[in-house]
Amino acid sequence: MAGIWHGGTFPLDKVQFSDRKTMADTIGIEITEAGDDWVRGRMPVDHRTHQPFGLLHGGASVALAETLASIGAYCTVDPETHAAVGMEINANHLRPVKEGFVYGEARIESMGRTTQVWTIRITNEKGKLVCLSRCTMAIIKQGG
């Protein structure tokens, strides 16, 4: 498959969150790499992402999933004219995680003119599936 990124390559250096004061920065999400049609990132499992029983919060997994899909979708459009926003997301939480990192990979399934569908697999440090998510993104015109 040919690359899907606007401008030909994924702008890894421009999609980091440090000092942006966003949720992704607050919970420690990092974008680590991208290929022709996928984006990978990681998130720490610590006090910022735990639920009250000391396990990874399902909402944190969903935040990682939507962040990866959103960045992926945004990097396929011309940022001067379009943006990508979440329309729908679902997630199946399959395995608990107490500490370390989880790793997400978002892969595009469908790339239309006004919508995109991404599948996101989140794994633990041993590569075991923690969460399986699907996110639909709306592609909207900027300023209108």
Beta strands, then each sheet from edge to edge (+ up, - down):
strand 1: 30-34
strand 2: 38-45
strand 3: 82-93
strand 4: 100-111
strand 5: 115-123
strand 6: 129-141
sheet 1: 1+ 2- 4+ 5- 6+ 3-
end
